[in-house]
C-alpha cells in the first residue's frame, strides 16, 4: 500500500490549526527557550549545558506536544473516527508527528543560536538528533494513546520530562550506585556522549555504536507504538 501524502498533509494541517488554538500546549515551546536564555547569561556554556537545553526540548516539545495532540483527539472523541477512516496507521502517525517534528527542529535551532552551540561535525549531530526525535515522537504517541485527557497527559508526563530532560544529571549517581548503570544507555545520555565525541574530533565511524543504541530505542518504541495503537483501535 502506497502512502497518501494528501491524507498525511490533511492530518498535519488539522493538527497545526488545533495546536495554534491551544495556548496551553503551544506555550511548552517557551520553556526550553527561556532555559537557553538563562544558561547563555551564565558565561561559558559547556556541552553539558547545551544538551541540557536540547534534551529538555526533545522531552517537552517533541514528546509532550506529540502526547498532547493525541490525548486531545481522545478527549474530543475524534481519534476513533480517524482510526476508522481510510487512512492507514503509517499515514495517521506520520501526519500527527510532523507538527511536533518541525516545531522541535525550530526550537532546537533557536536554542542553539541563543546558547551559541556550533557542533564541530554537524552531519553527525543532525543524524543523532533526527533519530532521537523518532524515539521521542514514539514515546509521546504511546503516552498520548494511554492518556484520556490533555490534563492527564500533562500530569503523567512530568516524570518523563524530568528523566529525559534532566537525566544527564543522574549520571553522577552511577559512580555511587552501580545498579543504576543502565542510565548510561538512555537516549539522552547517548546524545550527550555523541556530542562530546564530536567535539573531540570523532566522526561517524567512531560514534556508530551510540547511533545504533539510539536507533534501537527508536525502533523498539515505534513497534510498541504500533502495538498500542492497534490495541486501542480494537478496544
Backbone torsions as a table, in degrees:
resi	resn	phi	psi	omega
1	UNK	NA	128.3	179.8
2	UNK	-85.8	150.5	179.6
3	UNK	-73.3	140.8	174.9
4	UNK	-99.6	102.8	-178.9
5	UNK	-67.9	-22.1	176.2
6	UNK	-66.5	-42.5	177.3
7	UNK	-67.3	-42.6	179.3
8	UNK	-59.4	-44.6	180.0
9	UNK	-65.4	-38.3	-180.0
10	UNK	-63.0	-42.6	178.8
11	UNK	-66.5	-43.6	178.3
12	UNK	-60.6	-46.5	-178.4
13	UNK	-63.3	-40.7	178.7
14	UNK	-63.2	-46.7	-179.4
15	UNK	-64.6	-36.7	179.2
16	UNK	-63.8	-41.9	178.5
17	UNK	-67.2	-42.9	179.6
18	UNK	-63.0	-40.2	-178.2
19	UNK	-68.2	-36.3	179.9
20	UNK	-65.6	-22.7	179.4
21	UNK	-90.7	-14.3	-177.5
22	UNK	-101.6	90.7	-177.0
23	UNK	-66.9	-27.1	-179.6
24	UNK	-63.8	-45.9	-178.8
25	UNK	-74.2	-46.9	-177.1
26	UNK	-65.5	-22.5	178.9
27	UNK	-67.8	-16.4	177.5
28	UNK	-60.6	-26.8	178.8
29	UNK	-60.2	-27.4	-175.5
30	UNK	-72.9	-32.9	-172.8
31	UNK	-55.8	-55.0	179.5
32	UNK	-65.2	-30.5	179.6
33	UNK	-67.9	-41.6	175.9
34	UNK	-62.7	-41.9	178.5
35	UNK	-61.6	-40.6	178.6
36	UNK	-63.2	-41.5	177.5
37	UNK	-62.5	-42.4	-179.5
38	UNK	-61.4	-45.9	-178.3
39	UNK	-71.7	-32.3	-179.2
40	UNK	-67.4	-22.4	179.1
41	UNK	-92.4	5.6	-178.4
42	UNK	-96.2	8.0	-178.0
43	UNK	101.3	-138.5	-179.2
44	UNK	-69.3	127.7	179.5
45	UNK	-96.1	118.6	-178.9
46	UNK	-80.0	168.9	176.2
47	UNK	-58.1	-39.4	-180.0
48	UNK	-58.9	-42.8	-179.8
49	UNK	-73.2	-37.9	176.9
50	UNK	-56.0	-45.0	-175.1
51	UNK	-84.6	-13.9	169.3
52	UNK	-65.6	-41.1	177.6
53	UNK	-68.9	-45.4	-178.1
54	UNK	-64.8	-44.5	179.2
55	UNK	-66.2	-34.5	175.3
56	UNK	-65.1	-38.0	177.5
57	UNK	-63.4	-44.8	180.0
58	UNK	-63.4	-40.1	-178.3
59	UNK	-74.7	-42.8	-174.0
60	UNK	-88.0	-37.4	-178.5
61	UNK	-89.8	-60.4	-176.5
62	UNK	-60.6	-57.0	-173.7
63	UNK	-76.1	-47.3	-174.5
64	UNK	-69.3	-43.3	179.1
65	UNK	-62.4	-40.9	176.4
66	UNK	-60.3	-44.1	178.5
67	UNK	-60.8	-46.4	-176.9
68	UNK	-66.5	-37.1	179.3
69	UNK	-63.1	-43.6	178.9
70	UNK	-68.5	-44.8	-178.8
71	UNK	-62.5	-36.4	179.2
72	UNK	-65.9	-37.6	176.4
73	UNK	-61.5	-41.2	179.1
74	UNK	-67.2	-41.2	-178.2
75	UNK	-63.4	-35.7	179.8
76	UNK	-87.7	-0.9	-179.4
77	UNK	60.6	33.1	177.5
78	UNK	-103.6	-12.7	-179.4
79	UNK	-67.2	-38.4	179.2
80	UNK	-59.2	-43.6	178.7
81	UNK	-62.7	-36.8	178.6
82	UNK	-66.6	-39.9	179.2
83	UNK	-64.3	-33.5	-177.8
84	UNK	-88.7	-2.4	179.8
85	UNK	-76.8	169.8	178.7
86	UNK	-64.9	-15.2	-178.8
87	UNK	-63.7	137.6	180.0
88	UNK	-80.3	169.2	177.2
89	UNK	-56.1	-46.4	-178.7
90	UNK	-62.6	-42.9	-179.2
91	UNK	-64.8	-43.6	-179.0
92	UNK	-64.2	-50.6	-176.7
93	UNK	-69.3	-33.6	176.7
94	UNK	-66.3	-47.9	179.9
95	UNK	-60.8	-39.4	-177.0
96	UNK	-80.0	-13.7	-179.8
97	UNK	-93.0	-20.8	-174.0
98	UNK	-63.4	-37.8	179.9
99	UNK	-61.6	-50.7	179.8
100	UNK	-61.8	-38.5	-178.9
101	UNK	-62.6	-51.0	-177.8
102	UNK	-68.7	-38.2	177.7
103	UNK	-64.0	-36.3	178.7
104	UNK	-64.8	-43.9	178.7
105	UNK	-60.7	-46.0	179.3
106	UNK	-60.5	-46.2	-178.1
107	UNK	-63.8	-41.9	-179.4
108	UNK	-66.0	-43.2	179.2
109	UNK	-62.6	-44.7	179.6
110	UNK	-62.4	-46.2	-179.9
111	UNK	-63.0	-40.3	179.2
112	UNK	-64.5	-37.6	177.6
113	UNK	-66.7	-38.2	-179.3
114	UNK	-68.3	-44.6	-177.5
115	UNK	-84.6	-10.2	178.5
116	UNK	78.0	30.8	-178.7
117	UNK	-83.4	119.8	177.5
118	UNK	-130.7	93.9	-177.0
119	UNK	-62.2	145.4	-179.8
120	UNK	-65.0	-39.1	-179.3
121	UNK	-122.8	88.8	-175.2
122	UNK	-61.5	-41.2	-179.5
123	UNK	-57.5	-41.4	179.6
124	UNK	-63.8	-47.0	179.7
125	UNK	-63.3	-40.1	-179.8
126	UNK	-62.5	-44.3	178.6
127	UNK	-63.4	-44.4	179.5
128	UNK	-61.5	-39.8	-179.6
129	UNK	-68.9	-41.3	179.4
130	UNK	-63.8	-43.5	177.8
131	UNK	-63.0	-41.4	178.2
132	UNK	-61.3	-40.8	179.3
133	UNK	-61.8	-38.3	178.2
134	UNK	-61.4	-40.1	177.2
135	UNK	-63.2	-48.3	-176.7
136	UNK	-69.1	-32.1	175.2
137	UNK	-65.2	-42.9	178.0
138	UNK	-64.9	-42.4	178.5
139	UNK	-61.5	-45.1	179.7
140	UNK	-64.0	-38.8	179.1
141	UNK	-63.8	-44.9	179.4
142	UNK	-60.7	-47.9	-178.5
143	UNK	-65.1	-34.4	177.4
144	UNK	-66.9	-40.1	179.0
145	UNK	-67.2	-29.1	-179.1
146	UNK	-87.8	-11.2	-179.9
147	UNK	-93.4	151.8	178.8
148	UNK	-98.1	-29.0	-179.2
149	UNK	-140.4	166.2	177.1
150	UNK	-64.6	-38.1	179.2
151	UNK	-63.5	-43.2	177.9
152	UNK	-63.6	-40.1	178.1
153	UNK	-61.3	-38.8	-180.0
154	UNK	-62.6	-39.8	-177.5
155	UNK	-71.6	-49.0	-175.6
156	UNK	-72.5	-15.7	-178.1
157	UNK	-87.3	-13.2	-178.7
158	UNK	-57.2	-47.6	178.4
159	UNK	-61.9	-33.5	-179.5
160	UNK	-68.6	-41.2	177.3
161	UNK	-62.6	-39.4	178.7
162	UNK	-66.4	-46.4	-176.2
163	UNK	-63.6	-46.8	-176.0
164	UNK	-92.8	-22.5	177.9
165	UNK	-81.2	-44.1	-179.1
166	UNK	-113.0	12.2	-175.0
167	UNK	-59.1	-27.2	-179.6
168	UNK	-61.6	-25.2	177.8
169	UNK	-70.0	-23.7	-178.9
170	UNK	-72.4	-16.6	179.6
171	UNK	-59.2	-29.9	179.8
172	UNK	-62.2	-24.0	-179.2
173	UNK	-80.1	-19.5	-175.8
174	UNK	-61.3	-38.5	-179.4
175	UNK	-64.2	-34.6	-179.8
176	UNK	-84.3	-33.2	-177.5
177	UNK	-127.2	89.8	-177.9
178	UNK	-56.5	-24.1	179.5
179	UNK	-63.8	-18.5	-179.6
180	UNK	-93.1	15.3	-176.1
181	UNK	-62.5	-19.4	178.2
182	UNK	-62.1	-21.6	-179.6
183	UNK	-58.3	-32.9	-177.6
184	UNK	-63.9	-17.9	-178.2
185	UNK	-98.0	1.7	177.5
186	UNK	-65.5	148.5	-177.1
187	UNK	-56.0	-40.0	-178.9
188	UNK	-66.4	-35.3	178.0
189	UNK	-70.6	-40.8	178.0
190	UNK	-61.6	-36.8	179.1
191	UNK	-64.6	-41.0	178.0
192	UNK	-65.7	-41.2	179.0
193	UNK	-62.0	-41.8	177.7
194	UNK	-61.6	-42.2	-179.8
195	UNK	-61.1	-43.7	178.1
196	UNK	-63.4	-42.2	180.0
197	UNK	-64.2	-40.1	179.2
198	UNK	-63.3	-43.2	179.0
199	UNK	-66.1	-22.2	177.8
200	UNK	-84.9	1.1	176.3
201	UNK	96.6	8.9	-179.2
202	UNK	-84.9	158.6	-177.9
203	UNK	-122.7	-161.1	-177.8
204	UNK	-56.6	-40.7	-177.6
205	UNK	-64.8	-19.0	-177.2
206	UNK	-99.6	-22.7	-177.1
207	UNK	-111.9	15.0	-175.5
208	UNK	-60.3	-35.5	-178.9
209	UNK	-65.5	-41.0	177.0
210	UNK	-63.1	-39.7	178.7
211	UNK	-66.5	-37.7	177.8
212	UNK	-64.3	-41.2	178.0
213	UNK	-62.8	-44.0	176.7
214	UNK	-60.2	-44.5	-179.0
215	UNK	-65.0	-38.0	178.6
216	UNK	-62.0	-43.4	176.3
217	UNK	-58.8	-45.3	-177.8
218	UNK	-64.9	-42.3	-179.3
219	UNK	-66.4	-46.8	-179.4
220	UNK	-60.9	-45.5	179.8
221	UNK	-66.8	-34.4	178.7
222	UNK	-66.4	-42.2	177.6
223	UNK	-65.0	-39.5	177.8
224	UNK	-65.9	-37.1	177.3
225	UNK	-60.8	-46.4	179.5
226	UNK	-61.6	-39.4	179.6
227	UNK	-64.5	-47.9	-179.4
228	UNK	-64.9	-39.2	179.4
229	UNK	-62.0	-47.3	179.9
230	UNK	-62.2	-37.6	179.4
231	UNK	-65.2	-43.6	179.3
232	UNK	-67.7	-30.5	179.8
233	UNK	-66.3	-31.8	-177.9
234	UNK	-90.9	-16.4	-178.5
235	UNK	-68.0	NA	NA
